[in-house]
Amino acid sequence: MPAPATPAPAATAPVDGLREVAVLGATGSIGTSALDVIARHPGRLHANVLAAGSNVVALLALCRTHKPRHAVIAEASALPALRDGLRQAGLDTEAHTGDEALQALVASDACDTVVAAIVGAAGLPSTLAAAHAGKRLLLANKESLVLAGELLMRTAREAGAVIVPIDSEHNAIFQCLQNACLPDAAARDGLRRIILTASGGPFRGRTRAQLADVTPAQAVAHPKWDMGPKISVDSATLMNKGLEVIEAHHLFGVPGNRIDVVVHPQSLVHSLVEFVDGSTMAQLGLPDMRTALAVGLGWPQRIESGVAGLDLLQHGRLEFEPPDMDAFPCLRLAFDALAAGGTAPAVLSAANEIAVSAFLKGKVAFLSIPSLVEDTLTALPAIPAGSLAILLDADAQARRHTARRIEQGLAA
Ligand SMILES: NC(=O)c1ccc[n+]([C@@H]2O[C@H](COP(=O)([O-])OP(=O)(O)OC[C@H]3O[C@@H](n4cnc5c(N)ncnc54)[C@H](OP(=O)(O)O)[C@@H]3O)[C@@H](O)[C@H]2O)c1
C-alpha cells in the first residue's frame, strides 16, 4: 500500500491544462500507485482510460472512484460483467475488450498520457501504439523494452513521443540526465557509465544451496518494495536487474559493458550516473513508486506525489556490495543475452515469464528458473532481429520450449 500522504505544497499551474491519462494495468501495483498520484491533482490530471486483465471487481471499483470515459478488460468473457457493473453504478463509462480496442483508445484523443503498466509481453502492443501515436509515455512495462527495445525507441523518436521511464532506477537516471532519455549519441558524450542499484531481494546473502527450497510466498515477500508477483520473483532471482540492464541500454543508448550493478540493501539510492569529468550523480528517495510516477505525470514540472522526503539522519547508513552472480545467475544470463543481441533478450524474457509463472504455481523450484532460461537460450540461439515479426516469433518459440521442458520435468 502507498505510504500515508504528506500535506500537499501549493501546486504550480499545469503547463498544458488538464492531462487525460490512460492507465494500463490499472488494477496492479503500479496502476494503483499512478491513480493515487492522479487523484491528488484533480485540476491537472484525470484518469480517462482504465485497462486491466481480468479483475472486473477491482476495475469497477476504480471506475467508481475515477470516473473514466473508457474501461477496458482484456478477458473477453468478463465484458458483460464490466458493462453491467458500470450500468448499475450509474456511470457513463464505455466498456471495451481486446487488444485492438485498447490500442485504438491509446492512440485516440481519449488520452495524451499513457501509463504502460501491464505486466509482461502482453503490454507490448499497447505500449507500441502509445509510442506510435506520439503520446507522453510513462513506461513501467519493462518487458516491452526488453522484447522490442530498438523498435519501441525508434517509433517513439519518429512520432515525437516523450518517454519517461517508470522503473525507479531508470527514472533516477532520467532525472540525473536532466529529465532526458538520450536517443542521439551526441547527448551521451559526457556519460561514462550507468550504475544500477539493486536491493538484492529477499534472499540477499544466501548461497545457491540455500535457495533450493525457497517457496513462492518467501520469494514475493520483498524487503523494500510492494510489487506484483512476477516482478517480485524477478527481484528475488535478480532477473529483474538483468531486465533493467537491457532496459537501460535501450533507454539511454549505453552498451552493456558500461552498465554496472551494485547491491544497495537500503533501496534509497535509486541509481547513479558517472560522467567523464569524475562527477557521479545519484537520485535518492524513499522506496515508493509514486515518486517516479509523479515525475512522469507532471513532466516537465514537479508535482506532489504523497511520498515523504528522505530523512538521512534517520536512515544513517548507505551500504553497497557486488551482486553474487553464482547464487543468482539470471543477472549474468541477461548480460549475456544483451551481448548476444538479436533475438536473445526476447528469448530470455519470454522463457523467464513462463518459468516464473510455473514457479508461482508450485510446478518448478526456484533454482529451476535460471536453469530453464539458460536451457531455452541454448536451444534457441540468437538470430538478427530485423522485424517485430521475428521478435514475436522468438518470443513464441521460447514460451513453447520452456513450457515443454517444464512438462517433461526437465526443469531442475
Ligand atoms: N510494481 C513495481 O513496483 C514495479 C516497478 C518497476 C516496474 N514495474 C513493471 O510494471 C509492470 C507492472 O508491474 P506490477 O507490479 O504493477 O504488476 P501487477 O501488480 O501484477 O499488475 C499487473 C497489471 O497488468 C494487468 N494485466 C495483466 N495482463 C493483462 C492483459 N493481457 N491486458 C491488460 N492488462 C493486463 C493486470 O490486470 P488484472 O488485475 O485484471 O490481472 C494488472 O492491472 C511490469 O512490467 C513490471 O515489471 C513494476
The ligand as an ORCA input file, in Angstrom:
! r2SCAN-3c Opt
* xyz 0 1
  N       5.424     -2.879     -9.061
  C       6.507     -2.131     -9.165
  O       6.939     -1.512     -8.195
  C       7.217     -2.006    -10.495
  C       8.390     -1.263    -10.561
  C       9.007     -1.094    -11.788
  C       8.474     -1.662    -12.932
  N       7.352     -2.409    -12.836
  C       6.826     -3.020    -14.048
  O       5.489     -2.581    -14.233
  C       4.701     -3.618    -14.814
  C       3.518     -3.895    -13.891
  O       4.014     -4.397    -12.673
  P       3.073     -4.542    -11.380
  O       3.982     -4.878    -10.268
  O       2.184     -3.353    -11.271
  O       2.232     -5.834    -11.805
  P       0.860     -6.371    -11.166
  O       0.633     -5.780     -9.834
  O       0.898     -7.838    -11.314
  O      -0.250     -5.751    -12.153
  C      -0.341     -6.148    -13.497
  C      -1.426     -5.388    -14.174
  O      -1.496     -5.812    -15.556
  C      -2.855     -6.187    -15.856
  N      -2.820     -7.138    -16.939
  C      -2.279     -8.381    -16.940
  N      -2.425     -8.942    -18.162
  C      -3.072     -8.036    -18.931
  C      -3.503     -8.008    -20.284
  N      -3.321     -9.044    -21.100
  N      -4.126     -6.888    -20.746
  C      -4.350     -5.834    -19.937
  N      -3.946     -5.803    -18.645
  C      -3.319     -6.884    -18.161
  C      -3.387     -6.716    -14.553
  O      -4.796     -6.764    -14.566
  P      -5.634     -7.777    -13.577
  O      -5.517     -7.179    -12.214
  O      -7.009     -7.719    -14.094
  O      -4.970     -9.109    -13.698
  C      -2.831     -5.665    -13.596
  O      -3.581     -4.488    -13.663
  C       5.637     -4.815    -15.004
  O       6.165     -4.801    -16.296
  C       6.754     -4.537    -14.003
  O       7.988     -5.110    -14.388
  C       6.704     -2.594    -11.657
*
